[in-house]
Amino acid sequence: ALLVYVSSWLKCHEPAAFCAGLLNSQPLGFYSPSQLVQDAKRHGVELRPVDVTVSEWHSTLERDRPALRLGLHMIKGLPEQSAQRIISIRQIAPFSDSADFFRRTQLNKRELNCLSDANALAALTGNRRKAMWETLGLTPEDVPLAVNARVETKPELLPPTEGEDLVADYRRLGLTLGRHPLALLRARLKALRLCTAEDVMNAQHRQTVYAAGIVTCRQRPGTASGVIFMTLEDETGNINVVVWNSLIERQRRELLGSRLLGVHGIVERKGDLVHLIAGKLVDHSHLLGSLVTGSRDFH
């Protein structure tokens, strides 16, 4: 009981510290880093991106204000040893530019690709596309040309689109600090008459709705007689979905294979607890294109 009280107090009064602690404890429970970050944003937490010039290994609170800085540990494929090298070298002197970073850290192509793809070099290069271009200037032995390179005119590259940044964020970090993917798709979802998580929360008891969200969790407790509970996420919050056995058997493909799932269902309200009882499932995953999302599935 004390642990629950302390956690609740932290989430209410120190949401940035609460989120940082959970991110640094991953994998933990069935809340993904994306869900934690989206919830923190909805509660007014200022989140700042991974940045090789300031990020520590773990996610930390910024000194100038209660903002949460994502740590280098968030970058998929980046070894901790390489991240600690970046941190220790910049403590000697800040990086002046990308060439200085390449020369002093001596990271290999794979590690630099991880940093570029995560947009962690943006402070030195401008954006992830420029970072990727500069990391191409490496010898086959993975030694940066910046050590002995002649000065060359850099090409004028268009910055990535919002959609391209979003796809790269999810690919390398598993989350985005930009707009939620469904915020970009909201006009198309409205055309399909799909409502938001906020609409579901505000719906009347026994009201029929058609909603959709990115699948973040599926769980089938042994004590639930085969019923599957799902969590769907959009830019306004989460939708708790209940799928009964009869529907599981009829729509197993949509249930288990969808990344973006539409649910025709009936709202059940019990006080502040709201569930959507599924009557029909529709797979809208094609709307996400190449966006890589994942769900945490439990039995």
Long-range contacts (C-beta under 8 A, 24 or more apart in sequence): 14-66, 15-40, 15-43, 15-44, 15-45, 16-40, 16-45, 16-46, 16-61, 16-66, 16-67, 16-68, 17-61, 17-66, 19-45, 19-59, 19-68, 20-58, 20-59, 20-60, 20-61, 20-68, 23-58, 23-59, 23-70, 23-71, 23-74, 24-58, 24-59, 24-71, 24-73, 30-217, 30-219, 30-296, 30-298, 32-174, 32-175, 32-216, 32-217, 32-294, 32-296, 33-74, 33-173, 33-174, 33-175, 34-170, 34-174, 34-175, 34-176, 34-216, 34-233, 35-216, 35-231, 35-233, 35-238, 37-175, 37-177, 38-175, 38-180, 38-233, 38-235, 40-68, 41-177, 42-237, 47-177, 48-177, 49-119, 49-120, 49-122, 49-177, 50-74, 50-75, 50-118, 50-119, 50-120, 50-173, 51-120, 51-122, 51-123, 52-86, 52-90, 52-95, 52-101, 52-115, 52-120, 52-121, 52-123, 52-124, 53-90, 53-94, 53-95, 53-123, 53-124, 54-123, 55-120, 56-87, 57-83, 57-84, 57-87, 70-173, 70-177, 72-120, 74-118, 74-173, 74-174, 74-175, 75-114, 75-115, 75-118, 75-120, 75-172, 75-173, 76-114, 76-118, 76-171, 76-172, 76-173, 76-174, 77-110, 77-114, 77-172, 78-111, 78-114, 78-115, 78-118, 79-111, 82-107, 82-111, 95-124, 97-124, 98-124, 98-125, 98-131, 98-134, 98-146, 99-144, 99-146, 99-149, 100-146, 102-134, 102-135, 102-138, 102-144, 102-146, 102-147, 103-144, 103-146, 103-147, 106-143, 106-144, 108-142, 109-135, 109-138, 109-142, 112-138, 114-172, 117-168, 117-171, 117-172, 118-168, 118-169, 118-172, 118-173, 119-165, 119-168, 119-169, 126-159, 127-159, 127-160, 128-160, 128-165, 128-168, 129-157, 129-158, 129-159, 129-160, 130-154, 130-157, 133-157, 163-289, 166-291, 167-289, 167-290, 167-291, 167-292, 170-291, 170-292, 170-293, 171-292, 174-294, 179-235, 180-233, 180-234, 180-235, 181-214, 181-288, 181-291, 181-293, 182-212, 182-213, 182-214, 182-234, 182-235, 182-260, 183-235, 185-287, 185-288, 186-235, 188-287, 189-287, 192-262, 192-284, 194-262, 194-284, 196-234, 196-235, 196-236, 196-237, 197-232, 197-233, 197-234, 197-236, 197-237, 197-238, 197-239, 198-236, 198-237, 199-236, 200-239, 200-267, 200-274, 200-276, 201-237, 201-274, 203-267, 203-274, 204-267, 204-269, 205-267, 205-268, 205-269, 206-266, 206-267, 206-268, 207-266, 207-267, 208-264, 208-265, 208-266, 208-267, 209-264, 209-265, 209-266, 209-267, 209-276, 210-262, 210-263, 210-264, 210-265, 211-239, 211-262, 211-263, 211-265, 211-276, 212-260, 212-261, 212-262, 212-263, 212-282, 212-284, 213-238, 213-239, 213-260, 213-261, 214-259, 214-260, 214-288, 214-293, 215-258, 215-259, 215-260, 215-261, 215-293, 215-295, 216-295, 216-296, 217-295, 217-296, 217-297, 217-298, 218-255, 218-256, 218-295, 218-296, 218-297, 218-298, 219-297, 219-298, 219-299, 220-298, 220-299, 221-298, 222-299, 228-255, 230-255, 230-261, 232-261, 232-263, 239-263, 239-276, 240-274, 240-275, 240-276, 241-265, 241-275, 241-276, 241-277, 241-278, 242-268, 242-275, 242-276, 242-277, 242-278, 243-278, 243-281, 244-277, 244-278, 247-278, 247-279, 247-280, 247-281, 251-280, 251-281, 253-283, 254-281, 254-282, 254-283, 255-281, 257-283, 257-285, 258-283, 258-284, 258-285, 259-285, 259-288, 259-291, 259-293, 259-295, 260-284, 260-285, 260-287, 260-288, 260-293, 261-285
